[in-house]
Amino acid sequence: MNFDEYQKKASKYDLATETSNLKEVGFIEKVLGLVGESGETADKIKKILRDKDGIVSNEDKELIVKELGDVLWYVAAISRYLEVSLSEVADCNIKKLENRYQRNKIHGEGDKR
């Protein structure tokens, strides 16, 4: 499955009314959901570092993959609300990274590296 197929299939599970108005509850819910699921992913990794000396078990990996799936769902929904395909988001990101790589700016801070 490619990104756009995923985005289309995932939209079935969005119970809010799709909108590009950033003030609408459905859009805000997606942004907050992304933050929450990202935090859950980070928390699982933190606990592996703290409690398991950084060793990832198959069960840990499975749980992290599920959380990453939730992160992906929210990214797909936010992109859809903004009327941007998920493949466009991915392509834009690769172009940005390649530009930084070519200029030896992968390390460092800030969006305008």
MODELLER restraints for C-alpha pairs under 7 A, 6 or more apart:
rsr = mdl.restraints
at = mdl.atoms
rsr.add(forms.Gaussian(group=physical.xy_distance, feature=features.Distance(at['CA:3:A'], at['CA:86:A']), mean=5.56, stdev=0.5))
rsr.add(forms.Gaussian(group=physical.xy_distance, feature=features.Distance(at['CA:3:A'], at['CA:87:A']), mean=5.28, stdev=0.5))
rsr.add(forms.Gaussian(group=physical.xy_distance, feature=features.Distance(at['CA:4:A'], at['CA:85:A']), mean=6.24, stdev=0.5))
rsr.add(forms.Gaussian(group=physical.xy_distance, feature=features.Distance(at['CA:4:A'], at['CA:86:A']), mean=5.73, stdev=0.5))
rsr.add(forms.Gaussian(group=physical.xy_distance, feature=features.Distance(at['CA:4:A'], at['CA:87:A']), mean=5.88, stdev=0.5))
rsr.add(forms.Gaussian(group=physical.xy_distance, feature=features.Distance(at['CA:7:A'], at['CA:76:A']), mean=5.38, stdev=0.5))
rsr.add(forms.Gaussian(group=physical.xy_distance, feature=features.Distance(at['CA:7:A'], at['CA:86:A']), mean=6.47, stdev=0.5))
rsr.add(forms.Gaussian(group=physical.xy_distance, feature=features.Distance(at['CA:10:A'], at['CA:73:A']), mean=6.56, stdev=0.5))
rsr.add(forms.Gaussian(group=physical.xy_distance, feature=features.Distance(at['CA:11:A'], at['CA:77:A']), mean=6.76, stdev=0.5))
rsr.add(forms.Gaussian(group=physical.xy_distance, feature=features.Distance(at['CA:16:A'], at['CA:26:A']), mean=5.17, stdev=0.5))
rsr.add(forms.Gaussian(group=physical.xy_distance, feature=features.Distance(at['CA:17:A'], at['CA:26:A']), mean=6.30, stdev=0.5))
rsr.add(forms.Gaussian(group=physical.xy_distance, feature=features.Distance(at['CA:18:A'], at['CA:26:A']), mean=6.79, stdev=0.5))
rsr.add(forms.Gaussian(group=physical.xy_distance, feature=features.Distance(at['CA:18:A'], at['CA:81:A']), mean=6.06, stdev=0.5))
rsr.add(forms.Gaussian(group=physical.xy_distance, feature=features.Distance(at['CA:19:A'], at['CA:27:A']), mean=6.76, stdev=0.5))
rsr.add(forms.Gaussian(group=physical.xy_distance, feature=features.Distance(at['CA:19:A'], at['CA:81:A']), mean=5.60, stdev=0.5))
rsr.add(forms.Gaussian(group=physical.xy_distance, feature=features.Distance(at['CA:20:A'], at['CA:81:A']), mean=5.12, stdev=0.5))
rsr.add(forms.Gaussian(group=physical.xy_distance, feature=features.Distance(at['CA:20:A'], at['CA:82:A']), mean=5.47, stdev=0.5))
rsr.add(forms.Gaussian(group=physical.xy_distance, feature=features.Distance(at['CA:22:A'], at['CA:28:A']), mean=6.73, stdev=0.5))
rsr.add(forms.Gaussian(group=physical.xy_distance, feature=features.Distance(at['CA:27:A'], at['CA:78:A']), mean=6.97, stdev=0.5))
rsr.add(forms.Gaussian(group=physical.xy_distance, feature=features.Distance(at['CA:30:A'], at['CA:74:A']), mean=5.77, stdev=0.5))
rsr.add(forms.Gaussian(group=physical.xy_distance, feature=features.Distance(at['CA:30:A'], at['CA:77:A']), mean=6.90, stdev=0.5))
rsr.add(forms.Gaussian(group=physical.xy_distance, feature=features.Distance(at['CA:30:A'], at['CA:78:A']), mean=6.26, stdev=0.5))
rsr.add(forms.Gaussian(group=physical.xy_distance, feature=features.Distance(at['CA:33:A'], at['CA:74:A']), mean=6.57, stdev=0.5))
rsr.add(forms.Gaussian(group=physical.xy_distance, feature=features.Distance(at['CA:34:A'], at['CA:71:A']), mean=5.65, stdev=0.5))
rsr.add(forms.Gaussian(group=physical.xy_distance, feature=features.Distance(at['CA:34:A'], at['CA:74:A']), mean=5.32, stdev=0.5))
rsr.add(forms.Gaussian(group=physical.xy_distance, feature=features.Distance(at['CA:34:A'], at['CA:75:A']), mean=6.91, stdev=0.5))
rsr.add(forms.Gaussian(group=physical.xy_distance, feature=features.Distance(at['CA:37:A'], at['CA:67:A']), mean=6.30, stdev=0.5))
rsr.add(forms.Gaussian(group=physical.xy_distance, feature=features.Distance(at['CA:37:A'], at['CA:70:A']), mean=6.28, stdev=0.5))
rsr.add(forms.Gaussian(group=physical.xy_distance, feature=features.Distance(at['CA:37:A'], at['CA:71:A']), mean=5.60, stdev=0.5))
rsr.add(forms.Gaussian(group=physical.xy_distance, feature=features.Distance(at['CA:38:A'], at['CA:71:A']), mean=6.15, stdev=0.5))
rsr.add(forms.Gaussian(group=physical.xy_distance, feature=features.Distance(at['CA:40:A'], at['CA:67:A']), mean=6.89, stdev=0.5))
rsr.add(forms.Gaussian(group=physical.xy_distance, feature=features.Distance(at['CA:41:A'], at['CA:64:A']), mean=6.01, stdev=0.5))
rsr.add(forms.Gaussian(group=physical.xy_distance, feature=features.Distance(at['CA:41:A'], at['CA:67:A']), mean=5.56, stdev=0.5))
rsr.add(forms.Gaussian(group=physical.xy_distance, feature=features.Distance(at['CA:41:A'], at['CA:68:A']), mean=6.76, stdev=0.5))
rsr.add(forms.Gaussian(group=physical.xy_distance, feature=features.Distance(at['CA:44:A'], at['CA:64:A']), mean=6.86, stdev=0.5))
rsr.add(forms.Gaussian(group=physical.xy_distance, feature=features.Distance(at['CA:48:A'], at['CA:54:A']), mean=5.17, stdev=0.5))
rsr.add(forms.Gaussian(group=physical.xy_distance, feature=features.Distance(at['CA:48:A'], at['CA:55:A']), mean=6.56, stdev=0.5))
rsr.add(forms.Gaussian(group=physical.xy_distance, feature=features.Distance(at['CA:48:A'], at['CA:56:A']), mean=6.63, stdev=0.5))
rsr.add(forms.Gaussian(group=physical.xy_distance, feature=features.Distance(at['CA:76:A'], at['CA:86:A']), mean=5.84, stdev=0.5))
rsr.add(forms.Gaussian(group=physical.xy_distance, feature=features.Distance(at['CA:79:A'], at['CA:85:A']), mean=6.26, stdev=0.5))
rsr.add(forms.Gaussian(group=physical.xy_distance, feature=features.Distance(at['CA:79:A'], at['CA:86:A']), mean=6.29, stdev=0.5))
rsr.add(forms.Gaussian(group=physical.xy_distance, feature=features.Distance(at['CA:100:A'], at['CA:106:A']), mean=5.31, stdev=0.5))
rsr.add(forms.Gaussian(group=physical.xy_distance, feature=features.Distance(at['CA:100:A'], at['CA:113:A']), mean=6.82, stdev=0.5))
rsr.add(forms.Gaussian(group=physical.xy_distance, feature=features.Distance(at['CA:105:A'], at['CA:113:A']), mean=6.02, stdev=0.5))
